[in-house]
Amino acid sequence: MCGIVGYIGNREAYPIVLKGLKRLEYRGYDSTGVAIIQDGKLQVHKKKGKVVELEDAVVGINMHSNICIGHTRWATHGEPSDRNAHPHLSNNGRFAMLHNGIIENYAPIKKELISKGYTFKSDTDTEVLLNFIQEIQDNNKSTLEEALRIALKRIVGAYCILLIDQDDPETIIAARKGSPLVIGIGKDEHFLASDASPIIEYTKEVVYVNDYEIAIVKKDELILKNLGNEKQTPFIQKLDMELAAIEKGGYEHFMLKEIFEQPETIYDCLRGRLLHEELEIVMAGVDHNIDALTNASRIIIVACGTSWHAGLYAEYLIAELCRIPVEVEYASEFRYRNPVIHPGDVIIAISQSGETADTLVALESAKEKGAFIFGIVNAVGSSIARLSNAGAYTHAGPEIGVASTKAFTGQLTVLAMIALKMAKSKGSISEDRYIHLVHELASVPEKIKEILADTSVIQKIALKFKDAKDFLYLGRGYNFPIALEGALKLKEITYIHAEGYPAAEMKHGPIALVDETLPVVFIATKDMYYDKVVSNIQEIKARKGQIIAVASEGDQVLPTMSENIMFVPEIDEVIAPLLSVVPMQLLSYYVGVAKGIDVDKPRNLAKSVTVE
């Protein structure tokens, strides 16, 4: 959700924090703010809108300071506005705080504080927590650190907090539960952020703060404590991220860059794992736990959004290749409906960020009931990675565009390797079938390059249909999850209403929507369902629907039915989603650009949903 950046050291703090906020803007861009301590005085500057609005607002203001905290907001409590922007000031004007998360019990605390004479300038839960900390500090004559510790024991919810004190300009106090926080370690300086992207320019040594930990950060000292005031030993990790990965590299948008990076990111995902010539798949997380995976009585996949679509692909894949029952659950529903979990059940959690709040809570509950947790994430050191019994990284690199592209194909790639590895170990597919699929999976990066070599047809289709009010996406089998993903991408970055359905289900209701104004996108690559999909296309065509199709190269039938055909190289239907999704991504991108939308920062969305 929100993006948090902090700096303390010997450099000018504000420019570092501002640059960091720009790199974290994909996490939220409803409003932005910073707080500095200058000559013993606390200054807060904040503005509704994107980071550039704040940057313009402080032109000409002296921002000299060696300490600064900053925030870019995705609104939860209180509408986007100047007054609801973070950081917030305490009633006594001494403390400034910013917060990522949700305080669920803020209302009774606020009522209690109002009865004691506190006033509030915002509608946020954050300001309530800050004044609660002040109240505890005043009453107990305690340190700010101790007041924060007491407050955190009282509140219910998720948080990542940065807190500074006008009377102590040498310290930033931070805390986390459920929302990520990473601290970069430099020479006589520290950097704090929601993820590593603002830090990588300055240092590759980082500490990922754990839940229920408080960090006392000075320029030359980092102290970690738990809520029991016991010191914790920081675990320093080395980042493998490169600065170039979070720059646009000449592309107009991050989303386009990330779409075009997919041959490389999928290759990186396969590298060292899919040993093509040896016909082996080596994945430590799977190898060391192969019995738990192959002997599972059932596998439950939990995820949200795009990751849920990856999970649906995995359901089809694992069920077919491994003959193990698979259920796919929305994490937000799974965690609340008291699911039946038995020891030995395998839970596969899929999350790009590794911080998705609903998925985390679902995993914690399942783990307590004895389930084996296997995490598939992109972010090294993330909460899901640390909670899991085992797992696999997708190695897609930082994904800045809010609408997921390369992270999704990375997930599909990892899931395909896991399924093939399990199937071979279990003996549930023939050797010939295994060898064929290994070859097909290895060919994916080059085949995506073929798709990306010429996108002119997709651009023309996008321009043709950019003013449509609705879209319908249809697919069967392995292409059904891609129909869902295509519809989601269009909704996310074009604001056009779109729905995905199994193609056969369109006769059970959605066909009523079809007229000459409705574009209907078919994922119609060559597979066992091809003839039936062609029949479905005929049914839409008979009702004057506008046909758009993704087809396999060499298809002679679909071009006779529509001029709006996007071709992909032919590949086995099991692996086909890795190719067929790319035209879906490009179609959404080009429609969004044609409509003048900032496709990297679509309205109301954030990259990582770290609040419930």
Secondary structure, DSSP 8 states (H G I E B T S, - for coil): --EEEEEESSS-HHHHHHHHHHHTGGG--SEEEEEEEETTEEEEEEEESSHHHHHHHTTTS----SEEEEEEE--SSS-SSTTTSS-EE-TTS-EEEEEEEEETTHHHHHHHHHHTT---SSS-HHHHHHHHHHHHHHHHT--HHHHHHHHHHH--EEEEEEEEETTEEEEEEEEEEBS--EEEEETTEEEEESSSTTTTTT-SEEEE--TTEEEEEETTEEEEEETTS-EE---EEE----GGGGS-TT-SSHHHHHHHTHHHHHHHHHTTTEETTTTEE--HHHHTTHHHHHT-S-EEEEE-HHHHHHHHHHHHHHHHHH---EEEEEHHHHTTS-----TT-EEEEEESSS--HHHHHHHHHHHHTT-EEEEEESSTT-HHHHHSSEEEE-------SSS-SHHHHHHHHHHHHHHHHHHHHHT-S-HHHHHHHHHHHHTHHHHHHHHHT--HHHHHHHHHHTT-SEEEEEE-GGGHHHHHHHHHHHHHHH--EEEEEEGGGGGGTGGGG-STT-EEEEE--SSTTHHHHHHHHHHHHHTT-EEEEEEETT-SSGGGT-S-EEEE----TTTTHHHHHHHHHHHHHHHHHHTT--TTS-TT--S-----
